[in-house]
């Protein structure tokens, strides 16, 4: 080899090495950028969850006041009557007021009494009413009852109201704070786990508001969605993948299914408003209509995932089934569908999780109503958890801020559980070929 050829070869090697160094450096930079992006995403996620938990963890506890209630028939306005109608219409608020006056006998002026009565929630009288209706023998006796405190007192005990601020800069007066401190000294006021948050419906009073009605509405709405969307989507996927001829019409159907998966959800709400409510005259603000709207919205997602699951089944399975004399329907039912079912279920669960978090289409069909009673059927007026969060977020009271964050925590818990279920189902049932 000549000196010139050797020199040329060395220059070529140097060029290749320089190029390799540049490519390796670019690859390392790309990896660093990817790691930084993941770290930034994780930081934002931690910040978001931390902020929600910080604001919402207090929603799971509630301040309660102990009152020595004297179930006096005269104070209740019952006299000698004990029938259900009389018990239902009795003046239970008078019992609460009498117990507070007994606790603070020095409060005699009318204005001071009104402030004193605001220490406890208006729901205290309903609690006493339920107690007497369930056990009429309480009349004529005395018992210590823990009743929910007013939301402002609740905020004070949780530290959201600064006691050191001037009276003009807070909603509670110095006198009310002194009463609370007296109750604290006597251990007659404390924070307990807020069962009302999970057992009550919505309320204008923040201390009484709960998510049970919204949870029931979400469950009924998703039940309608799952009942309709899963069989329709699976049947559509099987037809398109196993039976439909490959021509321009099936190409148009496939394109439209893919396009529907990207349509904004509020469009489905407008469709549901026009079709199910204005045309078919279905009841507004009902899980039936909400489920129908969410069915239309989740169908493309489930169809696409179901078709993808069918494609993963090897053709050898189909050919073997047909080879031993099975019909095409038998081949699909007994061989292809069981193998594709894990992927179908995974797509269905993800679609249901998407439906659980939807708000815009349900706002369009009237599921933004103020619902106190827990719905028991798919035609009862109801709301859903995301809409309940939307309503509470628009409330000016400070106590609804923690309710909003607490409801978000519950919703996120359900979404995480559903996605974890999808992963578990896929890992449990999938087969590798």
PyMOL commands that set and color helices and strands:
alter all, ss='L'
color gray80, all
select helices_A, chain A and resi 3-60+73-76+84-88+92-103+110-117+123-134+136-138+151-157+167-169+174-185+196-199+206-208+212-243+248-260+265-279+287-311+315-323+328-356+360-364+385-393+399-429
alter helices_A, ss='H'
color red, helices_A
select strands_A, chain A and resi 61-70+142-148+189-193
alter strands_A, ss='S'
color yellow, strands_A
deselect
rebuild
show_as cartoon
